Amino acid sequence: MLVLPLSLASCGMFGLPKGDVTGSITGTQPQAGDVRLALIGMTGSGFENNAVDQLDIGTFNPEKRVYAISLPANPKAGAYEVLAYVDTNKDNKYTAGEPRTRNQGRYLIFATQDAGLFGFNVKKGWNRADGTTVTQGLPFNNYDLSW
């Protein structure tokens, strides 16, 4: 039986995230260390840096990993970005300056009601914005990240 590298952090019931957002992390990790995931964003009250339930699994290809995260149950309205980072200071939280995946120009927008928010027409709840396209409905699959 092969054992794959596995990194778990703050996981939900039975140690696994709900899989609200899933995807791949591709490319060469820029620095040795633990890879973690974060949900960062801007809300009406300022910057948010959320720890998320996460599952990050290496594959047979060292330049590809797969992941799943749970989104917060009660987030503040705002625009969020999912990112992977190397936790160089080992505090389990993204800190500016830590190596991270590139911004892919996609965001998760949480709205407390149907509205025009950040230039998008969004529905109440979680919305995914890819460029100018907005979709709603969990899970958000193929939310791929790259170093």
SULSUL-V351286 format. One record per residue. RES is the residue in one letter. PHI is phi in whole degrees, -180 to 180 (NA if undefined). BURIAL is I if it has 9 or more other ideal C-beta (glycine too) atoms within 8 Angstrom, else O. D_FIRST is the distance of its C-alpha to the first C-alpha in Angstrom with 1 decimal. Layout:
# SULSUL-V351286
RES&PHI&BURIAL&D_FIRST / RES&PHI&BURIAL&D_FIRST
This chain:
# SULSUL-V351286
M&NA&O&0.0 / L&-88&O&3.8 / V&-111&O&6.5 / L&-91&O&9.7 / P&-60&O&13.1 / L&-138&I&14.7 / S&-124&I&18.4 / L&-118&O&20.2 / A&-146&I&23.9 / S&48&O&26.3 / C&-79&I&24.3 / G&-80&I&26.0 / M&-52&O&25.4 / F&63&O&21.9 / G&78&O&21.0 / L&-124&I&20.9 / P&-72&I&23.8 / K&-74&I&25.8 / G&79&I&25.1 / D&-63&I&28.8 / V&-133&I&28.1 / T&-135&I&25.1 / G&176&I&24.7 / S&-115&I&23.3 / I&-117&I&24.2 / T&-118&I&24.9 / G&101&O&26.5 / T&-89&O&26.2 / Q&-58&I&26.0 / P&-71&O&29.5 / Q&-158&O&28.7 / A&-67&O&26.0 / G&140&O&25.2 / D&-73&O&23.7 / V&-92&I&24.0 / R&-128&I&25.4 / L&-119&I&27.2 / A&-140&I&30.8 / L&-122&I&33.5 / I&-112&I&36.8 / G&-175&I&40.1 / M&-115&O&43.8 / T&-126&I&45.6 / G&-61&O&49.2 / S&-103&O&48.9 / G&122&O&47.1 / F&-77&O&43.8 / E&-117&I&40.6 / N&-136&O&37.4 / N&-97&I&35.0 / A&-74&O&31.7 / V&-127&I&29.4 / D&-63&I&26.4 / Q&-147&I&23.6 / L&-137&I&20.0 / D&-131&I&19.2 / I&-122&I&15.8 / G&-71&O&15.4 / T&-118&O&14.3 / F&-67&O&13.8 / N&-92&O&17.6 / P&-65&O&18.8 / E&-103&O&21.9 / K&-144&I&20.6 / R&-129&I&19.2 / V&-118&I&19.5 / Y&-145&I&21.2 / A&-147&I&22.9 / I&-134&I&25.8 / S&-101&I&28.2 / L&-85&I&31.9 / P&-59&O&34.4 / A&-72&O&36.1 / N&-131&O&39.6 / P&-78&I&39.9 / K&-83&O&43.2 / A&-62&I&44.5 / G&167&I&43.8 / A&-107&I&41.8 / Y&-124&I&38.3 / E&-125&I&35.8 / V&-89&I&32.0 / L&-142&I&30.9 / A&-105&I&28.0 / Y&-148&I&29.1 / V&-93&I&28.2 / D&-80&I&29.1 / T&-67&O&31.1 / N&-95&O&33.1 / K&55&O&30.2 / D&-103&O&32.2 / N&62&O&29.7 / K&-146&O&32.5 / Y&-65&I&33.6 / T&-122&O&36.6 / A&-51&O&38.8 / G&102&O&38.2 / E&-72&I&34.4 / P&-58&I&32.7 / R&-142&I&31.9 / T&-71&I&31.2 / R&-70&O&34.3 / N&-71&O&36.4 / Q&-95&O&35.8 / G&75&O&39.1 / R&-127&I&37.5 / Y&-141&I&37.9 / L&-107&I&37.3 / I&-113&I&40.7 / F&-106&I&41.3 / A&-122&I&44.7 / T&-85&O&46.4 / Q&-160&O&48.5 / D&-60&O&49.1 / A&-168&O&50.7 / G&-92&O&51.1 / L&-139&I&49.0 / F&56&O&48.4 / G&83&O&50.0 / F&-119&I&47.8 / N&-90&O&48.6 / V&-120&I&45.9 / K&-100&O&45.3 / K&-59&O&44.8 / G&105&O&41.2 / W&-84&I&38.5 / N&-129&I&39.4 / R&-110&I&37.6 / A&-113&I&40.0 / D&-114&O&39.0 / G&63&O&42.1 / T&-104&O&44.8 / T&-97&O&42.6 / V&-117&I&42.0 / T&-129&O&39.7 / Q&-135&I&38.9 / G&116&O&36.3 / L&-78&O&32.9 / P&-84&O&30.2 / F&-99&I&30.9 / N&-93&O&28.2 / N&59&O&27.9 / Y&-88&I&29.4 / D&-80&I&28.1 / L&-122&I&28.7 / S&-144&I&29.0 / W&-75&I&29.7
